[in-house]
Amino acid sequence: MSLLVVGSVALDTIETPFGKADDALGGSATFISAAASFFMKDISLVGVVGSDFPKEHIAFLAGKGINLDGLQIIEGGKTFRWSGRYHFDLNTRDTLDTQLNVFENFNPIIPEAAKNAEYVVLGNIHPALQLQVLDQVKNPKLVIADTMNFWISGAYDQLVKTLARVDLLSINDSEARELAKEHNLVKAARKIMEMGPHTLIIKKGEHGALLFTSDSIFSAPAYPLEDIFDPTGAGDTFMGGFIGYLAKHDKLDLDHLKRAVIYGSTLASYSVEKFSLERLQNLTSKEIESRYRQFKNLSQFEE
Amino acid sequence: MSLLVVGSVALDTIETPFGKADDALGGSATFISAAASFFMKDISLVGVVGSDFPKEHIAFLAGKGINLDGLQIIEGGKTFRWSGRYHFDLNTRDTLDTQLNVFENFNPIIPEAAKNAEYVVLGNIHPALQLQVLDQVKNPKLVIADTMNFWISGAYDQLVKTLARVDLLSINDSEARELAKEHNLVKAARKIMEMGPHTLIIKKGEHGALLFTSDSIFSAPAYPLEDIFDPTGAGDTFMGGFIGYLAKHDKLDLDHLKRAVIYGSTLASYSVEKFSLERLQNLTSKEIESRYRQFKNLSQFEE
């Protein structure tokens, strides 16, 4: 099966209570495709960077087997940069600086071969651009979208149009409440699913994630970590692990969806152990399987 | 097996976004013993009320088979009253009024027969009174205590003394962080367990509960409710269901502890559906078993 990932590719400058990283590899498309690459081969990344984008990052992504034909490199342009500082609790952060640079005029062009992708993930970009991608792809089995409060408040109408064509929305709990204008998460989920997506994932950070289908709810715990180093990209890493597992098995029944949520949670739990994509660089399949089993111990009980 | 429950018995005046209840039956000992009574018979409640305490509440508790020999009724005294208003999100509340009344001079005297109880639950009262109870009981298999931020900040040294003699502490997440002076919950749990309890339950409200033993962590989801009517007593109801299940089976291995957490969560999820103890009044074993199975669907996944 093949996967198309469209989103941001960025250089992040991150301060946490534990240290600082300058111009670290970041961006939604980056985390999603790197995490998915642990499960499958045929991944196309569509995004945009400037000519300042370090060659080592290109080499890293290519080394993961990710097809970069759709990564536009704008000569003389500067890569999207984000800078943020996490508070002590690591649940909240301040954005210190955002330089959209080449990302400001991002026009996602899907390479011919990637238009046939069975699985499509629309990272957190302007909903109008997400729609532009959907107009280019042919007949995907599953379209997943992520979004954020910025678009919910700033591009609500366009977001609603996009949602009507999305199969699965991935969103965090405060965003779900904002999008549905409803505090209760179960009711909010139902409202959001009336907007289009037949499946919904609500990410709750240190409290895990909820998966809603038309007739069931699955609650996945978060892995209880003693040291969270850098939460940047955790949600995207989750999504990458989730879609990678699904696309690998090419099955969309509830059992596979549940397992995909746990694999997504597994990848995310590793990702936050180090800055940026560092932990994903040397993560092994054995480690993934080991933590998946720990998730089982963590949440399973006998009749 | 027999269970001793010591704690408050109160009349609560509660405002939620959905309604108001005046002088409703409340108090930690009340919720704990009522919830435990769904699983076992031999329960003694020790607490204090005034002569204004409605006879119907006595009848209700007695009707649940709860032994009230240890419930002191102070002639001419007034029952402990608490009044609070829940915010729209139901996660936060303002205390409008607290009248300790006869509870101010509560001196827990354990009836002779109840001193032999195998299971003891110390509801959320002053840690010095909790210790007083432990000085009276003979040789319990399991001592559970609850506490709150009020005692953590106001009676820290006495709380530490009590914790040294407690087997299992039940506490909410913000209180765990405050008690351990540590934001990370896993680290906080380890610190608290160094203070005495070999088992720890951290309640996370709408995010479920965590059970820590010396060598394992179990994460229980919260039941996804569309309508939460009144969260008062949810933590105590949880504890009652938990201890009731454990005492019934008289086994303390990890499998039983996990199941007890799910039964506790089941009882709590019903309790919040109506004001005060209303929902527990007509709750059936069939409903309990049904929701227990739903908890399984909610959290279980295949290898």
Interface residues (C-beta under 8 A of the other chain):
Chain A: F88 D89 H183 N184 L185 V186 K187 K204 E206 H207 G208 L210 S216 I217 F218 S219 A220 P221 A222 P224 L225 E226 D227 I228 D255 K258 R259 V261 I262 K296 N297 L298 S299 Q300 F301 E302 E303
Chain B: F88 D89 H183 N184 L185 V186 K187 K204 E206 H207 G208 L210 S216 I217 F218 S219 A220 P221 A222 P224 L225 E226 D227 I228 D255 K258 R259 V261 I262 K296 N297 L298 S299 Q300 F301 E302 E303
